[in-house]
Amino acid sequence: MKSLLRSLILLSVLAISLSASAQQWSIEKANEWYSKHAWLAGADYIPANAINQLEMWQADTFDPATIDKELGWAEGLGFNTLRVYLHSLAWKQDPDGFKKRVDRFLGICAKHKITPIFVFFDDCWNKVPKPGKQPEPQTGIHNSGWMQDPGQPASNDVTIYPMLEKYVTDVLTHFKDDKRILLWDLYNEPGNSGKKDSSLVLLKKVFEWARKVNPSQPISAGLWDWGLEKFNVFMAQNSDIITYHNYEEPDRHRRVIQVLKAFGRPMICTEYMARTRNSYFSNIMPMLKRYNVGAINWGFVSGKTNTIFAWDTPLKDGSQPKEWFHDIFHPDGTPYRQEEVDLIRKLTNR
């Protein structure tokens, strides 16, 4: 609690004292952009038959039919956005093919009236991503096959930065004016997996690369750990739109919203909803709508990512947890809890 309060006080001071970086959108431009969109609601998305970003995007396992089916369920909830992870190794294998698959995904999204957020890099979970056939899920273990990007220690290997710059530049340049894309999330949870401040170099680089391209869509990176003060200062000072993660109960989550609102920028919560931590649709999503904060929960369809299981509570026999940690639908499209689906539809005016 003391750490949270100290960090929130620091962010309150920053909101008053920080000047925008040279290329960061003005507060006026950011709010004008946000005002053109309906209240944003959606989920972090990966198809149920993909264990990680590579299995979603590689040519052999890219599955438009499953994506189309599942995005139909998202449209049925009234979701108008999804947060979707890319992967540099899928691009490196076949840059042109990768961009064609992204374009096809965007076509499916547009069919279902969904404007996605794309994520470039990620410091979470497995450290050494490899192209080709991906591992099978480990029974009962949350995100057992999810891959960091570029990986660990790869994220600190400056010799690969030219390739990473080419990846970011190529994708951003190709889609920089594509109105089917909502926002670019440049780096998911930098400093996670014990990396701490070592990821700050790559975080700053990816913002630099993105600003050179200057896409028409806003760029951001989400605040996620109130103890990583250097990251929080940099991300708040350089993101066009404030994005953040919070899996806490309502009172603590509300406190974060109230402080981040002091920056005067639109806000999107790009990860929330962990049922066993008292972060539910019922007690968080209405609050986000009340504060006009975009609401993107982790997890959509229960599948190979095993995110019905909690981060720190594996069930190695694979039995159903007493309460799902994440996810909304069973693989056949039936809701985990009908009352949650009913609430989401009510909040999205579906």
One Martini backbone bead per residue (centre of mass of N, CA, C, O) as a GRO file, in nm:
protein
  350
    1MET     BB    1   0.057   0.062  -0.022
    2LYS     BB    2   0.296   0.260   0.003
    3SER     BB    3   0.397   0.225  -0.287
    4LEU     BB    4   0.144   0.326  -0.426
    5LEU     BB    5   0.128   0.607  -0.295
    6ARG     BB    6   0.405   0.709  -0.383
    7SER     BB    7   0.355   0.677  -0.689
    8LEU     BB    8   0.102   0.858  -0.707
    9ILE     BB    9   0.238   1.114  -0.611
   10LEU     BB   10   0.446   1.127  -0.833
   11LEU     BB   11   0.239   1.139  -1.069
   12SER     BB   12   0.105   1.400  -0.979
   13VAL     BB   13   0.355   1.574  -1.021
   14LEU     BB   14   0.404   1.502  -1.318
   15ALA     BB   15   0.138   1.613  -1.433
   16ILE     BB   16   0.237   1.909  -1.374
   17SER     BB   17   0.560   1.912  -1.473
   18LEU     BB   18   0.539   1.780  -1.741
   19SER     BB   19   0.654   1.784  -2.054
   20ALA     BB   20   0.628   1.732  -2.361
   21SER     BB   21   0.742   1.588  -2.606
   22ALA     BB   22   0.815   1.684  -2.917
   23GLN     BB   23   0.603   1.444  -3.051
   24GLN     BB   24   0.385   1.456  -2.872
   25TRP     BB   25   0.084   1.481  -2.834
   26SER     BB   26  -0.138   1.682  -2.764
   27ILE     BB   27  -0.396   1.709  -2.557
   28GLU     BB   28  -0.595   1.809  -2.773
   29LYS     BB   29  -0.547   1.588  -2.984
   30ALA     BB   30  -0.612   1.344  -2.806
   31ASN     BB   31  -0.908   1.431  -2.734
   32GLU     BB   32  -1.012   1.449  -3.020
   33TRP     BB   33  -0.966   1.155  -3.092
   34TYR     BB   34  -1.142   1.030  -2.865
   35SER     BB   35  -1.418   1.177  -2.941
   36LYS     BB   36  -1.452   0.990  -3.213
   37HIS     BB   37  -1.515   0.767  -3.005
   38ALA     BB   38  -1.642   0.530  -2.866
   39TRP     BB   39  -1.656   0.354  -2.612
   40LEU     BB   40  -1.402   0.144  -2.509
   41ALA     BB   41  -1.431  -0.214  -2.581
   42GLY     BB   42  -1.253  -0.521  -2.473
   43ALA     BB   43  -0.982  -0.752  -2.563
   44ASP     BB   44  -0.743  -0.971  -2.523
   45TYR     BB   45  -0.623  -1.136  -2.825
   46ILE     BB   46  -0.648  -1.494  -2.896
   47PRO     BB   47  -0.680  -1.771  -3.030
   48ALA     BB   48  -0.764  -2.080  -2.905
   49ASN     BB   49  -0.541  -2.228  -3.121
   50ALA     BB   50  -0.324  -2.041  -2.969
   51ILE     BB   51  -0.035  -2.011  -2.761
   52ASN     BB   52   0.080  -1.769  -2.942
   53GLN     BB   53   0.194  -1.532  -3.156
   54LEU     BB   54   0.322  -1.727  -3.360
   55GLU     BB   55   0.071  -1.913  -3.402
   56MET     BB   56  -0.103  -1.684  -3.512
   57TRP     BB   57   0.111  -1.561  -3.759
   58GLN     BB   58   0.198  -1.798  -3.893
   59ALA     BB   59   0.131  -1.945  -4.187
   60ASP     BB   60   0.059  -2.246  -4.084
   61THR     BB   61  -0.146  -2.115  -3.829
   62PHE     BB   62  -0.314  -1.928  -3.963
   63ASP     BB   63  -0.681  -1.858  -3.872
   64PRO     BB   64  -0.943  -1.703  -4.011
   65ALA     BB   65  -1.191  -1.870  -3.927
   66THR     BB   66  -1.158  -1.848  -3.621
   67ILE     BB   67  -1.143  -1.544  -3.604
   68ASP     BB   68  -1.421  -1.486  -3.726
   69LYS     BB   69  -1.586  -1.636  -3.516
   70GLU     BB   70  -1.478  -1.485  -3.257
   71LEU     BB   71  -1.544  -1.192  -3.358
   72GLY     BB   72  -1.846  -1.241  -3.353
   73TRP     BB   73  -1.861  -1.252  -3.044
   74ALA     BB   74  -1.752  -0.970  -2.996
   75GLU     BB   75  -1.974  -0.820  -3.146
   76GLY     BB   76  -2.205  -0.936  -2.962
   77LEU     BB   77  -2.090  -0.757  -2.710
   78GLY     BB   78  -1.981  -0.469  -2.836
   79PHE     BB   79  -1.706  -0.481  -2.931
   80ASN     BB   80  -1.449  -0.229  -3.069
   81THR     BB   81  -1.194  -0.383  -2.949
   82LEU     BB   82  -0.850  -0.511  -2.969
   83ARG     BB   83  -0.569  -0.674  -2.822
   84VAL     BB   84  -0.269  -0.737  -3.025
   85TYR     BB   85  -0.004  -0.955  -3.083
   86LEU     BB   86   0.295  -0.947  -3.209
   87HIS     BB   87   0.600  -1.071  -3.400
   88SER     BB   88   0.926  -1.051  -3.511
   89LEU     BB   89   0.963  -1.350  -3.616
   90ALA     BB   90   0.725  -1.352  -3.813
   91TRP     BB   91   0.844  -1.128  -3.987
   92LYS     BB   92   1.134  -1.240  -4.047
   93GLN     BB   93   1.045  -1.485  -4.219
   94ASP     BB   94   0.794  -1.290  -4.370
   95PRO     BB   95   0.718  -0.980  -4.426
   96ASP     BB   96   0.494  -0.989  -4.647
   97GLY     BB   97   0.317  -1.213  -4.527
   98PHE     BB   98   0.265  -1.078  -4.259
   99LYS     BB   99   0.119  -0.825  -4.369
  100LYS     BB  100  -0.108  -0.986  -4.504
  101ARG     BB  101  -0.219  -1.105  -4.239
  102VAL     BB  102  -0.281  -0.840  -4.105
  103ASP     BB  103  -0.475  -0.743  -4.324
  104ARG     BB  104  -0.675  -0.975  -4.290
  105PHE     BB  105  -0.741  -0.920  -3.998
  106LEU     BB  106  -0.852  -0.633  -4.049
  107GLY     BB  107  -1.085  -0.729  -4.226
  108ILE     BB  108  -1.228  -0.888  -4.003
  109CYS     BB  109  -1.263  -0.658  -3.808
  110ALA     BB  110  -1.433  -0.474  -3.992
  111LYS     BB  111  -1.670  -0.671  -4.023
  112HIS     BB  112  -1.699  -0.640  -3.679
  113LYS     BB  113  -1.639  -0.345  -3.578
  114ILE     BB  114  -1.314  -0.354  -3.529
  115THR     BB  115  -1.043  -0.173  -3.355
  116PRO     BB  116  -0.723  -0.235  -3.315
  117ILE     BB  117  -0.451  -0.317  -3.106
  118PHE     BB  118  -0.098  -0.309  -3.136
  119VAL     BB  119   0.177  -0.516  -3.033
  120PHE     BB  120   0.516  -0.550  -3.017
  121PHE     BB  121   0.648  -0.578  -2.733
  122ASP     BB  122   0.769  -0.827  -2.470
  123ASP     BB  123   0.836  -0.931  -2.109
  124CYS     BB  124   0.661  -1.199  -2.104
  125TRP     BB  125   0.767  -1.495  -2.005
  126ASN     BB  126   0.918  -1.652  -2.234
  127LYS     BB  127   1.264  -1.600  -2.340
  128VAL     BB  128   1.286  -1.810  -2.612
  129PRO     BB  129   1.207  -1.755  -2.913
  130LYS     BB  130   1.076  -1.970  -3.183
  131PRO     BB  131   1.042  -2.073  -3.477
  132GLY     BB  132   0.774  -2.258  -3.565
  133LYS     BB  133   0.695  -2.495  -3.380
  134GLN     BB  134   0.499  -2.501  -3.103
  135PRO     BB  135   0.425  -2.558  -2.799
  136GLU     BB  136   0.260  -2.729  -2.582
  137PRO     BB  137   0.064  -2.730  -2.335
  138GLN     BB  138   0.069  -2.696  -1.995
  139THR     BB  139  -0.094  -2.833  -1.762
  140GLY     BB  140  -0.252  -2.579  -1.579
  141ILE     BB  141  -0.076  -2.339  -1.716
  142HIS     BB  142  -0.020  -2.021  -1.743
  143ASN     BB  143   0.112  -1.929  -2.028
  144SER     BB  144   0.330  -2.161  -2.116
  145GLY     BB  145   0.382  -2.042  -2.442
  146TRP     BB  146   0.458  -1.765  -2.405
  147MET     BB  147   0.637  -1.491  -2.576
  148GLN     BB  148   0.879  -1.303  -2.595
  149ASP     BB  149   0.973  -0.960  -2.723
  150PRO     BB  150   1.268  -1.073  -2.816
  151GLY     BB  151   1.374  -1.139  -2.523
  152GLN     BB  152   1.602  -1.344  -2.304
  153PRO     BB  153   1.864  -1.127  -2.364
  154ALA     BB  154   1.783  -0.985  -2.641
  155SER     BB  155   1.686  -0.694  -2.544
  156ASN     BB  156   2.017  -0.629  -2.484
  157ASP     BB  157   2.093  -0.671  -2.794
  158VAL     BB  158   2.223  -0.437  -3.005
  159THR     BB  159   2.271  -0.613  -3.269
  160ILE     BB  160   1.939  -0.642  -3.319
  161TYR     BB  161   1.820  -0.351  -3.357
  162PRO     BB  162   1.812  -0.320  -3.665
  163MET     BB  163   1.593  -0.536  -3.702
  164LEU     BB  164   1.381  -0.407  -3.514
  165GLU     BB  165   1.361  -0.143  -3.667
  166LYS     BB  166   1.268  -0.264  -3.934
  167TYR     BB  167   1.010  -0.386  -3.827
  168VAL     BB  168   0.870  -0.135  -3.716
  169THR     BB  169   0.895   0.038  -3.974
  170ASP     BB  170   0.749  -0.146  -4.172
  171VAL     BB  171   0.475  -0.171  -4.028
  172LEU     BB  172   0.413   0.127  -3.983
  173THR     BB  173   0.435   0.224  -4.276
  174HIS     BB  174   0.215   0.037  -4.397
  175PHE     BB  175  -0.013   0.134  -4.145
  176LYS     BB  176  -0.014   0.454  -4.074
  177ASP     BB  177  -0.317   0.508  -4.242
  178ASP     BB  178  -0.494   0.293  -4.100
  179LYS     BB  179  -0.828   0.304  -3.989
  180ARG     BB  180  -0.833   0.002  -3.856
  181ILE     BB  181  -0.643   0.138  -3.647
  182LEU     BB  182  -0.613   0.266  -3.328
  183LEU     BB  183  -0.327   0.158  -3.192
  184TRP     BB  184   0.011   0.170  -3.059
  185ASP     BB  185   0.175  -0.080  -2.864
  186LEU     BB  186   0.514  -0.093  -2.807
  187TYR     BB  187   0.525  -0.213  -2.487
  188ASN     BB  188   0.495  -0.484  -2.282
  189GLU     BB  189   0.595  -0.474  -1.975
  190PRO     BB  190   0.851  -0.330  -1.908
  191GLY     BB  191   1.063  -0.516  -1.676
  192ASN     BB  192   0.982  -0.783  -1.672
  193SER     BB  193   1.116  -1.079  -1.564
  194GLY     BB  194   1.355  -0.913  -1.404
  195LYS     BB  195   1.465  -0.667  -1.584
  196LYS     BB  196   1.384  -0.390  -1.546
  197ASP     BB  197   1.591  -0.129  -1.645
  198SER     BB  198   1.708  -0.283  -1.901
  199SER     BB  199   1.447  -0.201  -2.095
  200LEU     BB  200   1.479   0.109  -2.147
  201VAL     BB  201   1.635   0.117  -2.410
  202LEU     BB  202   1.422  -0.017  -2.597
  203LEU     BB  203   1.188   0.167  -2.532
  204LYS     BB  204   1.320   0.425  -2.646
  205LYS     BB  205   1.369   0.318  -2.931
  206VAL     BB  206   1.074   0.258  -3.021
  207PHE     BB  207   0.984   0.549  -3.001
  208GLU     BB  208   1.184   0.660  -3.203
  209TRP     BB  209   1.094   0.489  -3.447
  210ALA     BB  210   0.796   0.579  -3.446
  211ARG     BB  211   0.844   0.888  -3.481
  212LYS     BB  212   0.971   0.869  -3.761
  213VAL     BB  213   0.705   0.770  -3.896
  214ASN     BB  214   0.442   0.901  -3.798
  215PRO     BB  215   0.166   0.802  -3.727
  216SER     BB  216  -0.178   0.859  -3.722
  217GLN     BB  217  -0.164   0.695  -3.487
  218PRO     BB  218  -0.133   0.637  -3.176
  219ILE     BB  219   0.103   0.614  -2.904
  220SER     BB  220   0.208   0.356  -2.658
  221ALA     BB  221   0.268   0.269  -2.302
  222GLY     BB  222   0.205   0.075  -2.025
  223LEU     BB  223   0.132   0.108  -1.712
  224TRP     BB  224   0.215  -0.150  -1.436
  225ASP     BB  225   0.457  -0.050  -1.227
  226TRP     BB  226   0.497   0.159  -0.953
  227GLY     BB  227   0.819   0.088  -0.907
  228LEU     BB  228   0.885   0.192  -1.215
  229GLU     BB  229   0.967   0.508  -1.243
  230LYS     BB  230   1.122   0.548  -1.510
  231PHE     BB  231   0.901   0.432  -1.688
  232ASN     BB  232   0.664   0.614  -1.604
  233VAL     BB  233   0.785   0.876  -1.695
  234PHE     BB  234   0.836   0.807  -1.992
  235MET     BB  235   0.549   0.709  -2.076
  236ALA     BB  236   0.396   0.969  -1.992
  237GLN     BB  237   0.583   1.165  -2.180
  238ASN     BB  238   0.528   0.978  -2.471
  239SER     BB  239   0.232   0.928  -2.465
  240ASP     BB  240  -0.063   1.006  -2.616
  241ILE     BB  241  -0.193   0.775  -2.455
  242ILE     BB  242  -0.312   0.653  -2.163
  243THR     BB  243  -0.185   0.347  -2.047
  244TYR     BB  244  -0.296   0.056  -1.846
  245HIS     BB  245  -0.263  -0.167  -1.563
  246ASN     BB  246  -0.530  -0.352  -1.368
  247TYR     BB  247  -0.595  -0.616  -1.099
  248GLU     BB  248  -0.761  -0.470  -0.892
  249GLU     BB  249  -0.953  -0.353  -0.681
  250PRO     BB  250  -1.158  -0.083  -0.695
  251ASP     BB  251  -1.020   0.126  -0.504
  252ARG     BB  252  -0.733   0.105  -0.629
  253HIS     BB  253  -0.814   0.161  -0.918
  254ARG     BB  254  -0.940   0.440  -0.874
  255ARG     BB  255  -0.684   0.582  -0.779
  256VAL     BB  256  -0.537   0.559  -1.047
  257ILE     BB  257  -0.734   0.715  -1.222
  258GLN     BB  258  -0.728   0.987  -1.065
  259VAL     BB  259  -0.427   1.040  -1.126
  260LEU     BB  260  -0.408   1.001  -1.440
  261LYS     BB  261  -0.614   1.230  -1.508
  262ALA     BB  262  -0.406   1.469  -1.457
  263PHE     BB  263  -0.287   1.463  -1.757
  264GLY     BB  264  -0.547   1.505  -1.966
  265ARG     BB  265  -0.571   1.227  -2.096
  266PRO     BB  266  -0.657   0.971  -2.240
  267MET     BB  267  -0.789   0.643  -2.131
  268ILE     BB  268  -0.657   0.295  -2.119
  269CYS     BB  269  -0.739  -0.020  -2.011
  270THR     BB  270  -0.538  -0.303  -2.124
  271GLU     BB  271  -0.567  -0.444  -1.826
  272TYR     BB  272  -0.811  -0.667  -1.679
  273MET     BB  273  -0.943  -0.916  -1.500
  274ALA     BB  274  -0.930  -1.103  -1.189
  275ARG     BB  275  -1.130  -1.283  -1.011
  276THR     BB  276  -0.938  -1.377  -0.757
  277ARG     BB  277  -0.879  -1.037  -0.721
  278ASN     BB  278  -1.141  -0.860  -0.744
  279SER     BB  279  -1.159  -0.850  -1.080
  280TYR     BB  280  -1.445  -0.758  -1.241
  281PHE     BB  281  -1.689  -0.670  -1.439
  282SER     BB  282  -1.895  -0.570  -1.214
  283ASN     BB  283  -1.662  -0.365  -1.059
  284ILE     BB  284  -1.503  -0.226  -1.321
  285MET     BB  285  -1.648  -0.155  -1.591
  286PRO     BB  286  -1.843   0.068  -1.486
  287MET     BB  287  -1.617   0.253  -1.385
  288LEU     BB  288  -1.479   0.304  -1.655
  289LYS     BB  289  -1.722   0.433  -1.789
  290ARG     BB  290  -1.763   0.666  -1.589
  291TYR     BB  291  -1.453   0.772  -1.661
  292ASN     BB  292  -1.387   0.722  -1.966
  293VAL     BB  293  -1.242   0.434  -1.977
  294GLY     BB  294  -1.099   0.209  -2.135
  295ALA     BB  295  -1.195  -0.155  -2.179
  296ILE     BB  296  -0.942  -0.419  -2.143
  297ASN     BB  297  -0.944  -0.745  -2.115
  298TRP     BB  298  -0.819  -1.041  -2.018
  299GLY     BB  299  -0.944  -1.242  -2.230
  300PHE     BB  300  -1.173  -1.464  -2.417
  301VAL     BB  301  -1.089  -1.763  -2.510
  302SER     BB  302  -1.066  -2.069  -2.418
  303GLY     BB  303  -0.731  -2.223  -2.438
  304LYS     BB  304  -0.390  -2.265  -2.493
  305THR     BB  305  -0.314  -2.044  -2.269
  306ASN     BB  306  -0.455  -2.100  -1.986
  307THR     BB  307  -0.625  -1.834  -1.851
  308ILE     BB  308  -0.808  -1.978  -1.630
  309PHE     BB  309  -0.547  -1.974  -1.491
  310ALA     BB  310  -0.347  -1.870  -1.260
  311TRP     BB  311  -0.040  -1.751  -1.231
  312ASP     BB  312   0.006  -1.891  -0.911
  313THR     BB  313  -0.216  -2.154  -0.984
  314PRO     BB  314  -0.155  -2.447  -1.058
  315LEU     BB  315  -0.317  -2.734  -1.243
  316LYS     BB  316  -0.171  -3.034  -1.323
  317ASP     BB  317  -0.451  -3.197  -1.378
  318GLY     BB  318  -0.656  -2.986  -1.538
  319SER     BB  319  -0.860  -2.882  -1.368
  320GLN     BB  320  -1.104  -2.692  -1.286
  321PRO     BB  321  -1.137  -2.410  -1.160
  322LYS     BB  322  -1.339  -2.262  -0.939
  323GLU     BB  323  -1.224  -1.999  -1.088
  324TRP     BB  324  -1.183  -1.808  -1.333
  325PHE     BB  325  -0.950  -1.580  -1.419
  326HIS     BB  326  -1.014  -1.570  -1.721
  327ASP     BB  327  -1.232  -1.521  -1.958
  328ILE     BB  328  -1.558  -1.572  -2.136
  329PHE     BB  329  -1.525  -1.830  -2.328
  330HIS     BB  330  -1.583  -2.105  -2.464
  331PRO     BB  331  -1.488  -2.271  -2.751
  332ASP     BB  332  -1.815  -2.277  -2.839
  333GLY     BB  333  -1.935  -1.981  -2.717
  334THR     BB  334  -1.999  -2.019  -2.434
  335PRO     BB  335  -2.048  -1.882  -2.145
  336TYR     BB  336  -1.924  -1.873  -1.836
  337ARG     BB  337  -2.110  -1.607  -1.772
  338GLN     BB  338  -2.405  -1.470  -1.842
  339GLU     BB  339  -2.403  -1.211  -1.661
  340GLU     BB  340  -2.154  -1.090  -1.795
  341VAL     BB  341  -2.258  -1.065  -2.082
  342ASP     BB  342  -2.501  -0.889  -2.010
  343LEU     BB  343  -2.335  -0.651  -1.899
  344ILE     BB  344  -2.165  -0.585  -2.142
  345ARG     BB  345  -2.405  -0.524  -2.331
  346LYS     BB  346  -2.516  -0.293  -2.163
  347LEU     BB  347  -2.253  -0.110  -2.172
  348THR     BB  348  -2.249  -0.126  -2.508
  349ASN     BB  349  -2.543  -0.119  -2.624
  350ARG     BB  350  -2.637  -0.420  -2.746
   0.00000   0.00000   0.00000
